[in-house]
Structure formats: C-alpha cells, structure tokens
C-alpha cells in the first residue's frame, strides 16, 4: 500500500505557488478527488510506479500533471484547464526537470513544445495510461516524449498550438482510441522515432473563427516514424510515406484507392479520399512508389473531365503527367473514372490523362517507367499527348511507358456507353511503349510487354505504337478489337497476334 492523498482543495493564491502536490519515489500511490487552483505545476510525480491520479480537477498555470521517469502510471476521469493566457513559459523560469539541453529541432519538434504550457507532460516514462480525461484552453494539451503512452476516450478543446505531441527517443510509442478534438488548429505533432496506432480520431473545427489551416498533424519531415490511422474522421492531411490511413474510402473501408481531381485537388494531400484528392497523375504514381503492405495502392480514380468540343484544349480538366519520369516497380493497378456527370455542358464522361512531354533532346525510356512486374489496366480513361508545337525544344524518343529489363502488362478498355472523342491520342511524336534503347548503355535488354486494346481508338503519332529500340523486346498483342490510324506495328516483334 502506497501513499493516498484524497479529498483536498489546494489554492496557490494570487501569486501562483510553484507546485500543488508532488510524489517522488512512491510506489502504488494515489491522488484522488483533489482540486488544485492557481499553481504553476499542479501535480508532479517522478520515479513512481503503479500509481494513479483519479477524479481530480486542476486549474494550472504551466503544467497540470507532470509524469517523469515513472513506470505503469494512470490518469483517469480528470479535468484540466489553463487559468492564464496560453503564452510561452519564460526561459529563465523553465524548471530544470523539463529542460533538455539539445534543441528540440534535433528531434524535429519546435520550441512551442519546449516552452509551451502543457497540461499533461510525460517524459521518460513507461506505460502511462490516460482515460476519460478532458483538457481545455492551454498552449499544448498532452506531450509524450521518450515514453510509451495510451489514450482512451479523451476530449481536447481550445488548445493554442498542439493537441498531442509525440517524439524524441527511440522508445516513443503511442496507442490512442476515441480522441475528440474541438477547436484545434493542429491535432497531432509527430517528431522523430514515433511508433503510433491511432483509432477513432475526430475533429470539430469552425473554420470561420480563424484563417489558419486546420491540420490533423503538423507538417514536418520527422525521421524513423511508423504511424497508422484508422477511423479518422478528418479530411485535410498532407501525404507522408510513413503516415498511413487504412480506411479512407468514400464509402467505408479503403482498399488502396487514390483519388485525382485536377480542378480542386492538391498534390500535397494524402489522396486516399475524395475530400482530400490529388491534382496530378504524377502524384498518384508517387503513391504507388511509396505504397506500404498495410495500404497498397490498387486503384487510381480520375475525376471525369469535360468532353473536348471543337477548339477546346484537351488539357482542361485532365490529370497532368508532368515532365519527370516516374519509376514504378512491381505494381498491379486499375486506373478508372469517377464523378461522371452527363447533365453539364460539356458533359463529363471519362477521366483524361494529359502527357506534357519532355523538352530535352536526351533519349528517355518512357515517362512512366516499369521495373519488375507491372500490370496497369486503364478502363474508360483517355490518354492525350501534348502537341510538339507546344514544346520549347524539339522532342525525341517520346513514349508514354518504358521498360527496363522488365515484364509489363498494359490493358486499355473502353466499355463506356457514351461516344468518346478519342481513347489514345499520340499526337505527332509519341509512341505508347519504348524499351531498351541501344543509346542508353546502362539499360539491360530482354523485356516483354503484353498489351491489350479492347474497343480503343488510337489516333495520331508518326511512330509505331511500340518502339523496341533493339530486337530484344517481345510484344504479345492479345485481344485487339480496336482501330489505329497512321503507321502500324512494323517495329515490334510480335510473339502472338490475334488480330
């Protein structure tokens, strides 16, 4: 049996006493039914184990509860609220047990964490559990630094900087379930070396109260992170390969669907929900590059573009494939259309990808480059190439897709009930496939492409659709039921031909 402190009210007075209650080196001890007012540090526990803070009310000036160098500690059914303007703690008054000599930028955290008033501050503690607790109106709500922590049924409201700060040491871990953020501009702040599993996260924010951006997490490039969200009711987020969402589909469970909306999307968005869609096709391809085994990219949805009427630019409403060559390895992806609208003029019936075209004289192996086994299936999507007249330099060796010692499968299918203006427009200088150029001595030979066209019209192009570059590219043309204007397939070695 440890120390029990119960049924007290402590008032630090108008000068704000430094501390309310401190427990040190006390095992299995409890602070219960205690009210603390007007103190800089309401409750401090250090080097304690198996203890708890229960059903307490704290009006704090700097810190509500400090849990430092403890093992298996519990905070439950408590209410913490700041009592002064949530500005920073003066450097000269920062307690020594909070101060860390290294700058917080070394951990990819800022000084708002170091000098900010924080209601629950946890450092170098193993297994702190916070349950059924409310935190309101201070600078930062909860900090988990070099510690392991679990949060269950937490309400955070009116926090100036950050809701939950996690980071610093290699031992930092967070498990959270059922956290409600109310009027926070930044809910989570992840520094270096964070392992976190976060479930049932919801934020309510009246955007007209502040022009600031409402963020699920602070945008930073923390190292060594592995963060997974499930059931996160929050639409604005920036993409990082080490921050994952497993269920952000528009109708429920996300099975790896990425959304591209050229009109209102943003390439910095996460992209796995219509509400935070991407803008360009390149950004969707990057999601394929950085996919994880938890949330592999299986589908790219392109918002239907306005049908091109005479004189209109096909680039309008299209998802751009920019100038950079994008490298794709071992992927199996469907690319198709969403948000079809035939009631507008011009109607939106299919998604469209617009290839900008390289402006360099250097030979390239495709603007989308395959390595290993890559299977891409286009369904009801137009592919349009830029006019060479619109390029600043006369382009050479332009192709949509390239192979580097790889096996690729490309399928193009149009089963739309609407009549499209085109399916694949190569313009004057593009080919569909290019591989193993002899001019690129670093490129290995022996690639194979299986290419299928089902009800597809191919127009334009002064080149064969397949540029082999050497006799070592095999082309397996299967299930062709399409039309081709211009030059045929004379450059390709056809393994099997079912015309």
Secondary structure as the mmCIF struct_conf table of DSSP 4:
data_model
#
loop_
_struct_conf.conf_type_id
_struct_conf.id
_struct_conf.beg_label_comp_id
_struct_conf.beg_label_asym_id
_struct_conf.beg_label_seq_id
_struct_conf.end_label_comp_id
_struct_conf.end_label_asym_id
_struct_conf.end_label_seq_id
STRN STRN1 UNK A 4 UNK A 11
TURN_TY1_P TURN_TY1_P1 UNK A 13 UNK A 16
STRN STRN2 UNK A 17 UNK A 24
BEND BEND1 UNK A 25 UNK A 25
STRN STRN3 UNK A 27 UNK A 27
TURN_TY1_P TURN_TY1_P2 UNK A 28 UNK A 28
STRN STRN4 UNK A 30 UNK A 46
BEND BEND2 UNK A 47 UNK A 47
STRN STRN5 UNK A 49 UNK A 49
BEND BEND3 UNK A 50 UNK A 50
STRN STRN6 UNK A 52 UNK A 54
BEND BEND4 UNK A 55 UNK A 55
STRN STRN7 UNK A 57 UNK A 68
BEND BEND5 UNK A 69 UNK A 69
STRN STRN8 UNK A 71 UNK A 76
BEND BEND6 UNK A 77 UNK A 77
STRN STRN9 UNK A 79 UNK A 82
BEND BEND7 UNK A 84 UNK A 84
STRN STRN10 UNK A 88 UNK A 88
HELX_LH_PP_P HELX_LH_PP_P1 UNK A 89 UNK A 90
HELX_RH_3T_P HELX_RH_3T_P1 UNK A 91 UNK A 93
BEND BEND8 UNK A 94 UNK A 94
TURN_TY1_P TURN_TY1_P3 UNK A 96 UNK A 98
BEND BEND9 UNK A 101 UNK A 102
HELX_RH_3T_P HELX_RH_3T_P2 UNK A 104 UNK A 107
TURN_TY1_P TURN_TY1_P4 UNK A 108 UNK A 108
HELX_RH_AL_P HELX_RH_AL_P1 UNK A 111 UNK A 115
STRN STRN11 UNK A 116 UNK A 116
STRN STRN12 UNK A 118 UNK A 123
BEND BEND10 UNK A 124 UNK A 124
STRN STRN13 UNK A 126 UNK A 136
BEND BEND11 UNK A 137 UNK A 139
STRN STRN14 UNK A 140 UNK A 145
BEND BEND12 UNK A 146 UNK A 147
STRN STRN15 UNK A 148 UNK A 157
BEND BEND13 UNK A 158 UNK A 158
BEND BEND14 UNK A 160 UNK A 161
STRN STRN16 UNK A 162 UNK A 167
BEND BEND15 UNK A 168 UNK A 169
TURN_TY1_P TURN_TY1_P5 UNK A 170 UNK A 171
STRN STRN17 UNK A 173 UNK A 182
BEND BEND16 UNK A 183 UNK A 183
BEND BEND17 UNK A 185 UNK A 185
STRN STRN18 UNK A 186 UNK A 190
BEND BEND18 UNK A 192 UNK A 193
STRN STRN19 UNK A 195 UNK A 204
HELX_RH_3T_P HELX_RH_3T_P3 UNK A 207 UNK A 209
BEND BEND19 UNK A 211 UNK A 212
STRN STRN20 UNK A 215 UNK A 217
BEND BEND20 UNK A 223 UNK A 224
STRN STRN21 UNK A 226 UNK A 233
STRN STRN22 UNK A 238 UNK A 238
TURN_TY1_P TURN_TY1_P6 UNK A 241 UNK A 242
STRN STRN23 UNK A 243 UNK A 245
BEND BEND21 UNK A 246 UNK A 246
STRN STRN24 UNK A 249 UNK A 249
TURN_TY1_P TURN_TY1_P7 UNK A 250 UNK A 251
STRN STRN25 UNK A 252 UNK A 252
BEND BEND22 UNK A 253 UNK A 253
BEND BEND23 UNK A 255 UNK A 256
STRN STRN26 UNK A 257 UNK A 260
TURN_TY1_P TURN_TY1_P8 UNK A 262 UNK A 264
TURN_TY1_P TURN_TY1_P9 UNK A 267 UNK A 268
STRN STRN27 UNK A 269 UNK A 269
BEND BEND24 UNK A 272 UNK A 273
HELX_RH_3T_P HELX_RH_3T_P4 UNK A 274 UNK A 276
STRN STRN28 UNK A 278 UNK A 278
BEND BEND25 UNK A 279 UNK A 280
HELX_RH_AL_P HELX_RH_AL_P2 UNK A 281 UNK A 289
TURN_TY1_P TURN_TY1_P10 UNK A 290 UNK A 290
BEND BEND26 UNK A 293 UNK A 295
STRN STRN29 UNK A 299 UNK A 303
HELX_LH_PP_P HELX_LH_PP_P2 UNK A 304 UNK A 304
STRN STRN30 UNK A 305 UNK A 306
HELX_LH_PP_P HELX_LH_PP_P3 UNK A 307 UNK A 307
TURN_TY1_P TURN_TY1_P11 UNK A 310 UNK A 311
TURN_TY1_P TURN_TY1_P12 UNK A 314 UNK A 317
HELX_LH_PP_P HELX_LH_PP_P4 UNK A 318 UNK A 318
STRN STRN31 UNK A 319 UNK A 321
BEND BEND27 UNK A 323 UNK A 324
STRN STRN32 UNK A 326 UNK A 338
STRN STRN33 UNK A 341 UNK A 341
BEND BEND28 UNK A 342 UNK A 346
STRN STRN34 UNK A 348 UNK A 355
BEND BEND29 UNK A 361 UNK A 362
BEND BEND30 UNK A 365 UNK A 365
BEND BEND31 UNK A 367 UNK A 367
STRN STRN35 UNK A 368 UNK A 379
BEND BEND32 UNK A 380 UNK A 380
STRN STRN36 UNK A 381 UNK A 385
HELX_LH_PP_P HELX_LH_PP_P5 UNK A 386 UNK A 387
HELX_RH_3T_P HELX_RH_3T_P5 UNK A 388 UNK A 390
BEND BEND33 UNK A 391 UNK A 393
BEND BEND34 UNK A 397 UNK A 397
STRN STRN37 UNK A 398 UNK A 403
BEND BEND35 UNK A 404 UNK A 405
STRN STRN38 UNK A 407 UNK A 413
BEND BEND36 UNK A 417 UNK A 418
BEND BEND37 UNK A 421 UNK A 421
BEND BEND38 UNK A 423 UNK A 423
STRN STRN39 UNK A 424 UNK A 425
TURN_TY1_P TURN_TY1_P13 UNK A 427 UNK A 429
STRN STRN40 UNK A 430 UNK A 435
TURN_TY1_P TURN_TY1_P14 UNK A 438 UNK A 439
TURN_TY1_P TURN_TY1_P15 UNK A 441 UNK A 442
STRN STRN41 UNK A 447 UNK A 459
BEND BEND39 UNK A 462 UNK A 463
BEND BEND40 UNK A 465 UNK A 465
STRN STRN42 UNK A 466 UNK A 467
BEND BEND41 UNK A 469 UNK A 470
TURN_TY1_P TURN_TY1_P16 UNK A 471 UNK A 472
STRN STRN43 UNK A 473 UNK A 484
BEND BEND42 UNK A 486 UNK A 487
BEND BEND43 UNK A 489 UNK A 489
TURN_TY1_P TURN_TY1_P17 UNK A 490 UNK A 491
BEND BEND44 UNK A 492 UNK A 492
STRN STRN44 UNK A 493 UNK A 497
#
